Each structure stands twice: as C-alpha cells, then as structure tokens.
Amino acid sequence: MICNARMYALTPAITDAWRTLLLRVGQRASLAWDYEPHAAPAPMRSLWDRGDNACVFMCGLPFITETPRPILLAAPVPSAPRYEGRPIYFTEFIARADGAMTDLASVPAGTRLAHMLPESNSGYNAPRHHLLTLRGATGVSPFIRAGQPTPTPMAVIQAVAEGRAELGVVDSYVLDLLRRHAPQIMAPLRTVATTVASPIPVLVASPGSSEDEAARARTALLSAHEDEVCRAAMQQLQLARFAQVRASDYSVLAERQAESERRGFSLTEETAR
C-alpha cells in the first residue's frame, strides 16, 4: 500500500515534510505503507486509479463524482488565518507583478489564461464558476486558453512568470507553501482576485480497501497534531490539523460544475461547449 502527497509536494523540502508526516501517520496507525512520489509529468489520474492507495491526496471534484468513490479519510486544515481553522481553500488568479493587470473588472477579450484540466476544482471548476458569478447568465469568458491546459499548478505559475499567459489560476494552499518555501518563485507574481472558499482536497484510500485499515489511518490523521514528529512536519507544511469531513461536504463542487455547464459557460474560449 502507498501514501502520496503529489498535489502539494512542490519542492524537495516540502516533499520531505510530506513524506515524514505520512509515513509517521502510517506508523501510528500500525500500517505498513510506502511513500510513492508519482512525480510530474505522471498524470494524477493514473495515481487515483491505483488499487493500492492507502493515504493519497485527491482533488475534491473527482472525489465526489467518482464511481466507485474512494474511501474518505480526512482533510487538511491550513494554519493561515484566512482559512479560519476550517478544511477549505481558494483559487487565486495570479498575474505578473510588473504587469498592468490588477483585478478582473476590465479584462479585455483575448486575455490568455493558464489553467489546469477540467477535472481540477482549483485549476478549472472554481475559477470558471467565479467568472460565471461575476459576469452573470449572459456573460462570456474573456479568456482564451494559453496553450494546452497544464497538468500541474507549477506549470500554470511558470506560464504566467514567463509571459506565456497574462493570468493563471492556482490553489491558494499551493501558493502559501511556495510563499514560505520558495519565495523566489512567487516574487514576480501577484494575486489579482480570489474565489470563494471550496472544500479542500482530501486524503483517500482506494475503493475496496480494508475499512478497518482506513479507520485506523483516519484516527491517526485526526490526532496527528498531538504527535511530536507529525507536528513538526505540519508546521513546515503550514497545517494546523486534519479534520473529519463527509462526502456530502464536497457536493457543492459538483453543483457548481453543473451550474456552469448548464449555463454553457466555459473558462476559456477554446473549451466552450
């Protein structure tokens, strides 16, 4: 069985902290699992489809729409004040700090947007719904796609930093980790808009996994902040704790997706239905 934090394993130092944390969680649960890096460019889907996932991060949108659904373990609670001690996150629209873009109020048609695959909540679904809410039922996205959808948040960030896109959409917790551990990456960028909160990606086990083992992993995650080794790693990862969540908490993501599709609103011009 494996554990994995690929979604948030952004630099070697961050990856080391996740490895330490998740392996320690496994020890505390008396479960033998290995840390599987599954580094980019390997697709996230090929990780989520494995049958030996014991404790793996999964985006909330595919989690709630997947059949059969993975076994829900727990969700992280970022420690920064804006998360209010809750298992939530946001999408930030980022632009170059030396550019003219300061908000989304008057974005010209044809603006290039770097985004992730449609299965991503933070990299596609949440910013699409945000724009739909801003522009109303008759609105049309002002954005064109900056090349192909990118498979990782880092690729979105690079597209904006290198001038291949005027804007990008990125998970706020990703950006918070980079602001602490790799400030040189974030220095050329600024946030020009932020979406409403979404339930944050969850740690899951593969469908069909042992319910007893999943329960032990869940208990170890929920009490991780009480363990010295886990707590030190969590401080590096800007986590306060892990929280118990329900699958129904993630239904809002599918509802927002359905609303955007029902109203024919696409994030970028090339992906319009």
Salt bridges, closest charged atoms under 4 A:
ASP16 OD1 - ARG19 NH1 2.77
GLU36 OE1 - ARG50 NH1 3.98
ASP49 OD1 - ARG45 NH1 3.15
ASP52 OD2 - ARG50 NH2 2.79
GLU66 OE2 - ARG45 NH1 2.65
GLU84 OE1 - ARG86 NH1 3.07
GLU92 OE2 - ARG82 NH2 2.69
GLU92 OE1 - ARG179 NH2 2.77
ASP98 OD2 - ARG96 NH2 2.91
GLU119 OE1 - ARG45 NH2 3.56
GLU162 OE1 - ARG164 NH2 2.76
GLU166 OE2 - ARG112 NH2 2.48
ASP176 OD1 - ARG82 NH2 2.96
ASP176 OD1 - ARG179 NH1 2.97
ASP212 OD2 - ARG216 NH1 3.02
GLU226 OE2 - HIS225 NE2 3.97
ASP227 OD1 - ARG24 NH2 2.87
ASP227 OD1 - ARG28 NE 3.64
ASP249 OD1 - ARG246 NH2 3.23
GLU259 OE1 - HIS129 NE2 2.73
GLU259 OE2 - ARG263 NH1 2.66
GLU261 OE2 - ARG128 NH2 3.71
GLU261 OE2 - ARG273 NH2 3.13
